[in-house]
């Protein structure tokens, strides 16, 4: 079989009327605090107790501040109303021979996961602070992940940490079909000594054909 052409999008429309905006090599996806606006990315604070969760997602053409469009269908895992149409991965041309896998890495070489987002803290039971779930079959239930969510290897809902923890879709991707996902990012109270790049990561869609 020929290799499919894979394109990732984020929904900048609504759940019922998605507007799929491509996430290409020229843009960044920011997960931010609740008060971001065009030109300003609100930080996710480290609280004194418990944890905070990213509340907004923005697509931006800048590396260090938001300059684009908010995805209003991105919500925290504990929100009562969850959405299916957040991230979309389109497989054009040919099908995959195995279920696609969503992974995250330190850099585009996809070799290391040493940043603090991946190592986590005691509050996250040393699981990655970035979580994801497949939503191809529909919107997830509220509380679809916890800060401690993380299984070794593959799971439909999992922390993202290279090939240690990743989301594997429930089925192969047929030719011309899409897989859907949503994300969550946590900031625990015991997160310390953070550098400016500790939360800059690369998402990877892995598949066989």
Residue, then its C-alpha position, 0 to 999 in steps of 0.5 A: x500500500x502507498x503511504x497516506x498523506x497525513x494532515x492535522x487540523x484544529x477546530x476553530x469553529x463550533x462542535x456542530x459546524x467545525x472549521x478545520x484549520x490546518x496545523x502546519x509547520x508554520x504555526x504553533x498550538x498553544x494551551x493557555x490559561x483562561x485569559x488569553x487574547x490576540x497577542x497575549x498568551x495567559x500563563x497556566x499558573x503553578x498553584x500553591x496546592x493541587x493543580x491547574x489545567x489549561x483552559x484555552x487552546x490557540x493556533x498561532x503563527x508565532x513561537x512565543x505568544x498567541x497571534x491567531x485564533x482560539x479553538x473554543x471547543x477545547x475545554x478542561x477534562x472536568x467540564x460537563x460538556x465535552x466535544x468530539x471535534x477538537x483535533x482532527x487528523x486526516x489520512x488522504x489517499x491510502x489507509x493505514x495497516x495499523x491503528x494510528x498512534x498520537x505521541x509527543x516528544x521533546x523535538x522534531x527528531x522524536x528521540x527524547x522525552x526529558x522535558x518537565x512536561x514529560x517527567x511530571x511530578x509527585x502530584x502527577x505520580x510522575x506521569x506526563x502532564x500532557x494527556x490525550x484521548x481519541x474522540x473519533x467515536x464521539x465526545x468523551x465523558x466529563x473527567x475523561x482523564x485525571x492528572x495521574x492518568x498514564x498507562x504503559x504503552x498504548x491506550x485510547x486515553x493516556x498520558x503522552x510521553x514518546x513511546x512510553x505512554x501514547x494514545x493508540x486509536x481503536x481502529x485503523x484509518x481508512x483511506x480518506x477518513x479522519x481520526x479525532x482527539x482532544x488534549x489536556x495539560x496540567x500544572x501541579x503545585x510541585x512543578x519547580x525550576x521550569x525553563x522557557x522551553x520545558x513545555x515546548x513539545x512536538x506532536x507526532x502521528x505515527x502509523x504503518x502502511 
